[in-house]
Amino acid sequence: VTPKYAQLHAMPYANPNAPKGGVLSQSSLGTFDNLNSMNGKGSATEGVNYLFDSLMDRSLDEPRVMYPLLAEKVSYDPDDLRFVIFHLNPKARFNNGQPVTAEDVKFTFDKLMDPTTDAPHLKNYYMDVESCEAIDEYTVRYHCKKPYYQHAVMLGLLEILPEHIYGHGDFNN
């Protein structure tokens, strides 16, 4: 599959020059009792998943194509699908201006897979991933238990948490 938007700097349905700031109000049905969608407790509020970016993302009209978001590229060996390497974009920043690093990616994965973290839905989803290794400041390698062509997609969609904020205290709250 040839990506439709590989040469664009922004998706055609997004305005890269959109004004910053303001208020967004949305409605949703139901209720919530949790602002942490990753801990598996209760019902997270609608839209909380928009607070964090992932390494890669899909376009709205190409279901089998992934585009770099926090990562600038992905490497893997088609003959050995037991690992995938994400090369982070050094320009990627959290909303407080701190850079997104390989340590943040490793922290996110390790925290979600930690036995004390209540995230059964994510633990099940990533159960074939053995470990995450920060190779350098902007390169992270995932080691998988068995070869599977979807690992890059699955791991690319993991929302990355800033270790400097979530690395202290109880992640389960």
Buried (B, 14 or more C-beta within 10 A) or exposed (E): EEEBBEEEEEBEEEEEEEEEEEEEEEEEEEEBEBEBBBBBBEEBBBEBEEEBBBBBBBBEEBEEBBBBBBBBEBEBEEEEBBBBBBBBBEEBBBEEEEBBBBBBBBBBBEBBBEEEBBBEEBBEBBEBBBBBBBEEEBBBBBEBEEBBEEBBBBBBBBBBBBBBEBEEEEBBE
